């Protein structure tokens, strides 16, 4: 069950948040062949963002996407998911894909509680 956190400045059009979250869920499920209801996606508003010392507005910011999941997927599947998620977010937010940062973090066995149980 992947859990996705998108850290970004709020877009000028609030509906883009839901569009982005839906697009990211669709992208990750297609890439790793899982059911959409197994992906939890969160939007985390960022109050301010700098690139170096330069403050950024929404039109020049770089959203950061962190995907956490239990281990077991191939490097190819993870790379495919990262590419798909970055492209989906960029399209939904009307940003160049080069401005999206994304990473995949595997959790350790025994370090995840979901569905009422700790997963070993």
GUMARLUM-245886 format. One record per residue (C-alpha): residue number from 0; residue in three letters; x, y, z. Coordinates in Angstrom, 3 decimals. Layout:
n,res,c1,c2,c3
NUM,ALA,X,Y,Z
...
end
This chain:
n,res,c1,c2,c3
0,UNK,0.000,0.000,0.000
1,UNK,1.846,3.102,-1.175
2,UNK,1.315,6.330,0.751
3,UNK,2.000,9.509,-1.218
4,UNK,2.727,12.951,0.225
5,UNK,2.798,15.938,-2.116
6,UNK,4.417,18.957,-0.497
7,UNK,3.572,22.060,-2.522
8,UNK,2.471,25.655,-2.443
9,UNK,-1.313,25.922,-2.796
10,UNK,-2.271,26.351,-6.455
11,UNK,-4.212,29.448,-7.545
12,UNK,-7.079,27.155,-8.566
13,UNK,-7.924,25.042,-5.475
14,UNK,-9.517,22.299,-7.605
15,UNK,-6.053,21.450,-8.940
16,UNK,-5.261,19.768,-5.627
17,UNK,-7.901,17.070,-6.165
18,UNK,-7.019,16.794,-9.849
19,UNK,-3.360,16.281,-8.921
20,UNK,-4.087,13.716,-6.205
21,UNK,-6.371,11.715,-8.505
22,UNK,-3.847,11.841,-11.347
23,UNK,-1.044,10.673,-9.059
24,UNK,-3.135,7.775,-7.717
25,UNK,-3.995,6.722,-11.271
26,UNK,-0.341,6.992,-12.358
27,UNK,1.043,4.935,-9.498
28,UNK,-1.612,2.217,-9.788
29,UNK,-0.934,1.847,-13.498
30,UNK,2.821,1.710,-12.938
31,UNK,2.907,-0.868,-10.141
32,UNK,-0.346,-2.701,-10.916
33,UNK,-2.168,-2.180,-7.660
34,UNK,-5.770,-1.265,-6.886
35,UNK,-6.506,2.476,-6.541
36,UNK,-8.028,1.990,-3.099
37,UNK,-4.651,0.749,-1.821
38,UNK,-2.978,4.107,-2.514
39,UNK,-3.335,6.902,0.020
40,UNK,-2.466,10.325,-1.381
41,UNK,-2.038,13.466,0.721
42,UNK,-1.587,17.099,-0.258
43,UNK,0.481,19.042,2.265
44,UNK,0.315,22.814,1.824
45,UNK,3.674,24.537,1.989
46,UNK,3.576,28.113,3.289
47,UNK,6.776,29.279,1.609
48,UNK,9.355,27.867,-0.754
49,UNK,12.825,28.995,-1.833
50,UNK,15.148,27.762,-4.527
51,UNK,18.445,28.722,-3.025
52,UNK,17.894,32.190,-1.622
53,UNK,15.108,33.075,-4.069
54,UNK,11.519,32.936,-2.822
55,UNK,9.159,31.130,-5.176
56,UNK,5.513,31.689,-6.049
57,UNK,3.249,28.900,-7.222
58,UNK,4.201,29.447,-10.862
59,UNK,7.880,28.858,-10.136
60,UNK,7.879,26.334,-7.336
61,UNK,9.004,22.740,-7.330
62,UNK,6.630,20.327,-5.609
63,UNK,8.245,17.521,-3.654
64,UNK,6.581,14.105,-3.780
65,UNK,7.478,11.369,-1.309
66,UNK,6.129,7.849,-1.801
67,UNK,6.458,5.401,1.058
68,UNK,5.717,1.718,0.580
69,UNK,6.631,-1.690,1.856
70,UNK,9.652,-3.185,0.074
71,UNK,9.446,-5.813,-2.618
72,UNK,9.011,-3.936,-5.884
73,UNK,11.675,-4.089,-8.542
74,UNK,13.876,-1.122,-9.341
75,UNK,12.190,-0.997,-12.752
76,UNK,8.707,-0.795,-11.189
77,UNK,9.802,1.930,-8.775
78,UNK,11.445,3.931,-11.578
79,UNK,8.319,3.583,-13.697
80,UNK,6.144,4.759,-10.815
81,UNK,8.374,7.766,-10.122
82,UNK,8.323,8.817,-13.779
83,UNK,4.552,8.372,-14.043
84,UNK,3.855,10.241,-10.802
85,UNK,6.131,13.159,-11.745
86,UNK,4.500,13.468,-15.166
87,UNK,0.980,13.259,-13.724
88,UNK,1.683,15.906,-11.085
89,UNK,3.354,18.233,-13.587
90,UNK,0.410,17.982,-15.962
91,UNK,-2.170,18.485,-13.201
92,UNK,-0.318,21.491,-11.792
93,UNK,0.648,22.942,-15.195
94,UNK,4.358,22.841,-14.374
95,UNK,7.329,21.506,-16.340
96,UNK,8.097,17.920,-15.340
97,UNK,11.671,19.057,-14.701
98,UNK,10.328,21.120,-11.784
99,UNK,8.932,18.087,-9.933
100,UNK,11.049,16.241,-7.353
101,UNK,9.953,12.749,-6.351
102,UNK,11.411,9.919,-4.285
103,UNK,10.406,6.402,-3.278
104,UNK,11.165,5.237,0.246
105,UNK,10.830,1.587,1.206
106,UNK,9.769,1.087,4.802
107,UNK,11.395,-1.513,7.004
108,UNK,9.580,-4.752,7.835
109,UNK,7.690,-4.259,11.085
110,UNK,7.694,-0.467,10.648
111,UNK,4.245,-0.127,9.039
112,UNK,0.824,-0.383,10.628
113,UNK,-2.106,-0.477,8.207
114,UNK,-5.320,-2.395,7.831
115,UNK,-5.343,-3.080,11.562
116,UNK,-1.990,-4.853,11.728
117,UNK,1.780,-4.345,11.754
118,UNK,3.308,-5.685,8.536
119,UNK,6.412,-7.821,9.003
end
